[in-house]
Amino acid sequence: MNTLKLIGSVLSKYLVPILFLLGLILINVASYFGFGMVGGLITTGVTLVVVSIILVVEQNSATKPTKK
């Protein structure tokens, strides 16, 4: 029973990021099939830039300094 609780807590905590990454992977794979190598590489580059911008914004909002 503890294993099921652990799996449930992990899924409830990380479900949105997992679905987000799966969506990005599907977009990249579809672009490789649809547009070929060049279009796929462009889509992969844009995806990596978007993910890095999201990470920077999240890290900055998580570690805001307190004003005295």
N, C-alpha and C positions, 0 to 999 in steps of 0.2 A: 504494500500500500504506500510506503514511503517513496518508492520509485515513481509511482504514478503522480504523487504530489509534487515531486521534483520536476518531472517532465511538464506537468501543468503549470508550475510557476515559471519555468524557463520559457515555455511557449507564450505565456501571458506577458512576460517582460520583453521578449525579443521578437514577437510576431510581426510587428510593423516593420522593423529593420530587415527582417528576413524576406518579407513580401516585397519591400522596396528593392532589395538587391536582386531578387528573382525577376522582378519587372525589368530592371536595367539589363540583366543578362539576356532576357528574351528579346528586348529591343536590339541589343547588339547582334545576337545570332540572326534575327530576322533581317537586319540591315546587311549582314554579310551575304545572306542568301539572295536578298533582293537587289542590292546595288553592287555586289562584287567586292573585291579586295579593297579598292580605294574608298568606296563609300563606307564600308565596314570599319576601316581604320579611322576615317574622319569621325564616325559616330562614336567609336571607342574613345577617341581623344576628347570629344566634347563631353562624353559621359564622365570621364575621369576628372575633367575640370569642374564640372558641376558637383560631383561628389566631394572634391577637395574644398570647394567654396562652402558647401553645406557643413563640412567638418570644422572649418575655421570659424564659421558663425556660431556653431554649437559650442565650441570650446571657449570662445570669447564670452558668450552669454552665461556659461557655467562658472567662469572664474572672474566675475566682476569684482574689482577691489571695493572695499567699503570706505566710504568717506567719513572723516572724523571732523 
